[in-house]
Amino acid sequence: FFNMAKTLQNNIKGHVILGINADPEYLKIPKIIQSLYRQYPNINLEIVTSSTGEITQGIETGKMDCGFAFGSHNNHQLKSVFLDRVDLVIAVPVQFKEQCRHATLEDIAELPWIVPTNLCPFLNLVQSYLKTRGIDLPNKVFANDDITKYAYINQGIAISVLEMNEAKNLAKNNKVFLWKNPDNKNKFETSLSVIYSNHQSDDLLINTVTSCIKDAWNKNT
C-alpha cells in the first residue's frame, strides 16, 4: 500500500505558478515548499511576487495557476478557500509620531497617504470606513507597484495600511509607528484566501498544491 501511494505521488507532476501577495514566511511558503518536495518531488512550484489584484487577473487570464488573495470577491470565475483572518493597522511614518500620538482618525486623514494604483483591499477597507464618516483623504501619494509603495514607507513619506505582523516588523526597525485610535472603537480586519480558477477545480495538480497550502494553514478537513 505504501509503495502504491508513493507511486501515485510520483506520478503527479507538472509546473505550477503560485502568486504571493505578502511576506513568504507569513504566508508559510517555506513549509509549503518543504511539504511539496517531500510528498510530490515531481511538482515544480514557481512563486511570483505580486498583489491581490494582479494575482486575480493572472488566474483569470491563465498567467498564474493559483495564489493568495486578501479580502472577499464576487468573481464567479474563481474558487476561494478561506485561510485566516487578517488584522490590519494604520502605519504612520515616525516623523509624524509626536503630532499623531493622540490624533483622531479625522486628524491623520489630513496627512499624506500612500494610495496604490492597483487593487488594494487593505486601503479600500479603510477608505470605505472613512467614507461612512464623511472623511476623505485629500493628500494622496500614488504608488503604481509594491516596490514604489515600500520605498515610500522606508523613506517615511506617507501613511500606509498594512497587515499587522508586517507593520510590527517595520516598527521594530523604526520606520513607522502603529497608530491606535484614542477611542479604541474601530478595528480593521480582512481575510486571506487561496484562489484558483473554477475551470481547474478538478485539476489534480492544482488540487495537490492547494491541498498543501491548506495543510500548512491547518485548513484541510
C-alpha positions as CSV (number, residue, x, y, z in Angstrom):
1,F,0.0,0.0,0.0
2,F,2.8,2.4,0.9
3,N,4.6,1.7,-2.4
4,M,1.3,2.2,-4.3
5,A,0.8,5.6,-2.6
6,K,4.4,6.6,-3.3
7,T,3.9,5.7,-7.0
8,L,0.8,7.8,-7.2
9,Q,2.5,10.7,-5.6
10,N,5.4,10.4,-8.0
11,N,3.0,10.4,-10.9
12,I,1.7,13.8,-10.0
13,K,4.0,16.1,-12.0
14,G,3.9,19.5,-13.6
15,H,4.7,23.2,-13.2
16,V,2.5,25.4,-11.0
17,I,2.7,29.2,-10.9
18,L,1.7,30.5,-7.4
19,G,1.2,34.2,-6.8
20,I,2.0,35.5,-3.4
21,N,0.9,38.9,-2.0
22,A,2.8,39.2,1.3
23,D,6.0,38.1,3.1
24,P,6.7,34.4,2.2
25,E,7.3,33.5,5.8
26,Y,3.9,35.0,6.8
27,L,2.3,33.0,4.0
28,K,4.0,29.8,5.2
29,I,5.8,29.4,1.9
30,P,8.8,27.6,3.4
31,K,6.5,25.0,5.0
32,I,4.5,24.6,1.7
33,I,7.7,24.1,-0.4
34,Q,9.1,21.5,2.1
35,S,5.8,19.6,2.0
36,L,5.6,19.6,-1.8
37,Y,9.3,18.5,-2.1
38,R,8.8,15.7,0.5
39,Q,5.5,14.3,-0.9
40,Y,5.4,15.4,-4.5
41,P,9.0,15.7,-5.8
42,N,7.9,16.0,-9.5
43,I,5.9,19.1,-8.9
44,N,7.8,22.3,-9.8
45,L,6.5,25.3,-8.0
46,E,7.2,28.8,-9.4
47,I,6.5,31.6,-7.0
48,V,5.6,35.0,-8.4
49,T,5.6,38.0,-6.0
50,S,2.6,40.2,-6.9
51,S,-0.6,41.8,-5.4
52,T,-4.1,40.6,-4.8
53,G,-5.5,42.4,-7.9
54,E,-2.7,41.2,-10.2
55,I,-3.0,37.6,-8.8
56,T,-6.7,37.6,-9.5
57,Q,-6.2,38.9,-13.0
58,G,-3.3,36.5,-13.6
59,I,-5.5,33.5,-12.7
60,E,-8.4,34.8,-14.9
61,T,-6.0,35.1,-17.9
62,G,-4.2,31.9,-17.2
63,K,-0.8,33.5,-16.4
64,M,-1.0,32.1,-12.9
65,D,-2.5,28.8,-11.6
66,C,-3.3,29.8,-8.1
67,G,-2.4,32.4,-5.5
68,F,-3.1,34.2,-2.2
69,A,-5.7,36.9,-2.0
70,F,-6.7,39.4,0.6
71,G,-10.3,40.4,1.0
72,S,-13.5,39.0,-0.4
73,H,-14.6,38.9,-4.0
74,N,-17.6,38.2,-6.1
75,N,-15.8,36.7,-9.0
76,H,-17.7,33.6,-10.2
77,Q,-14.7,32.5,-12.3
78,L,-12.6,31.8,-9.2
79,K,-12.8,29.4,-6.3
80,S,-11.8,30.8,-3.0
81,V,-10.7,28.9,0.1
82,F,-10.6,30.8,3.4
83,L,-7.3,30.5,5.3
84,D,-7.3,33.1,8.0
85,R,-8.5,36.4,9.4
86,V,-6.0,39.3,8.9
87,D,-5.6,42.2,11.4
88,L,-4.8,45.5,9.7
89,V,-3.1,48.5,11.1
90,I,-2.6,52.1,10.0
91,A,1.2,52.5,9.9
92,V,2.4,56.1,10.3
93,P,5.9,57.4,9.4
94,V,7.9,58.1,12.6
95,Q,8.3,61.8,11.5
96,F,4.6,62.2,12.4
97,K,4.7,60.4,15.7
98,E,4.5,63.3,18.1
99,Q,1.7,65.1,16.3
100,C,-0.3,61.8,15.9
101,R,0.2,60.3,19.3
102,H,-3.3,61.4,20.4
103,A,-4.7,62.1,16.9
104,T,-8.1,61.0,15.8
105,L,-8.8,59.3,12.5
106,E,-10.0,62.6,11.2
107,D,-6.7,64.2,12.1
108,I,-4.5,61.6,10.4
109,A,-6.7,61.6,7.3
110,E,-5.3,65.0,6.6
111,L,-1.7,63.7,6.4
112,P,-0.2,62.1,3.2
113,W,-1.4,58.6,2.5
114,I,0.0,56.0,0.1
115,V,-2.6,55.1,-2.5
116,P,-1.7,52.1,-4.7
117,T,-3.0,52.4,-8.2
118,N,-3.7,48.7,-8.3
119,L,-6.4,46.9,-6.3
120,C,-5.5,47.3,-2.6
121,P,-8.1,45.5,-0.3
122,F,-6.4,47.0,2.8
123,L,-6.8,50.6,1.8
124,N,-10.2,50.0,0.2
125,L,-11.5,48.7,3.6
126,V,-10.2,51.8,5.5
127,Q,-11.4,54.2,2.8
128,S,-14.9,52.6,2.9
129,Y,-15.0,53.2,6.7
130,L,-13.8,56.8,6.3
131,K,-16.5,57.4,3.7
132,T,-19.2,56.3,6.1
133,R,-18.0,59.1,8.4
134,G,-17.7,61.7,5.7
135,I,-13.9,61.7,5.8
136,D,-11.8,61.9,2.6
137,L,-8.0,61.5,2.0
138,P,-7.1,64.9,0.4
139,N,-3.3,64.3,0.4
140,K,-2.6,61.2,-1.7
141,V,0.8,59.8,-2.8
142,F,0.2,57.3,-5.6
143,A,2.3,54.1,-6.0
144,N,1.9,52.0,-9.1
145,D,3.7,49.0,-7.7
146,D,4.7,47.4,-4.4
147,I,8.4,48.4,-4.9
148,T,7.4,52.1,-5.0
149,K,5.0,51.6,-2.1
150,Y,7.7,50.2,0.2
151,A,10.2,52.8,-1.0
152,Y,7.7,55.4,0.2
153,I,7.3,53.6,3.5
154,N,11.0,53.2,4.1
155,Q,11.5,56.9,3.3
156,G,8.8,57.9,5.7
157,I,6.8,59.8,3.1
158,A,3.3,58.8,3.8
159,I,0.8,56.6,5.8
160,S,0.0,53.1,4.7
161,V,-2.5,50.4,5.7
162,L,-0.6,47.2,6.4
163,E,-1.0,43.6,7.7
164,M,-0.3,43.7,11.5
165,N,2.8,41.5,11.5
166,E,4.4,43.3,8.6
167,A,3.7,46.6,10.2
168,K,5.3,45.4,13.5
169,N,8.5,44.4,11.7
170,L,8.7,47.9,10.2
171,A,8.0,49.4,13.6
172,K,10.9,47.4,15.1
173,N,13.2,49.0,12.5
174,N,11.8,52.4,13.5
175,K,10.3,53.0,10.1
176,V,6.8,53.5,11.3
177,F,4.7,53.5,14.4
178,L,1.4,51.8,14.7
179,W,-1.4,54.3,15.2
180,K,-4.1,53.5,17.8
181,N,-7.4,55.1,17.8
182,P,-7.9,57.0,21.0
183,D,-11.4,55.8,21.4
184,N,-10.5,52.2,20.6
185,K,-13.7,51.8,18.6
186,N,-12.5,50.8,15.1
187,K,-10.6,47.7,14.4
188,F,-9.8,46.9,10.8
189,E,-9.5,43.3,9.6
190,T,-9.9,41.3,6.4
191,S,-9.4,37.8,5.2
192,L,-6.7,35.7,3.5
193,S,-7.7,33.1,1.0
194,V,-6.1,30.9,-1.6
195,I,-7.8,31.2,-5.0
196,Y,-7.7,29.4,-8.3
197,S,-9.9,29.1,-11.4
198,N,-13.2,27.2,-11.3
199,H,-12.2,25.6,-14.6
200,Q,-9.3,24.0,-12.7
201,S,-11.3,22.9,-9.7
202,D,-10.9,19.2,-10.8
203,D,-7.3,19.5,-11.9
204,L,-5.2,17.0,-9.8
205,L,-2.1,19.1,-10.0
206,I,-3.8,22.3,-8.8
207,N,-5.7,20.4,-6.1
208,T,-2.4,18.9,-4.8
209,V,-0.7,22.3,-4.5
210,T,-3.7,24.0,-2.9
211,S,-4.1,21.0,-0.5
212,C,-0.5,21.5,0.7
213,I,-1.3,25.2,1.2
214,K,-4.4,24.3,3.2
215,D,-2.4,21.8,5.2
216,A,0.2,24.5,6.1
217,W,-2.7,26.7,7.3
218,N,-4.4,23.7,9.0
219,K,-7.5,24.1,6.9
220,N,-7.8,20.7,5.4
221,T,-10.5,18.5,6.9
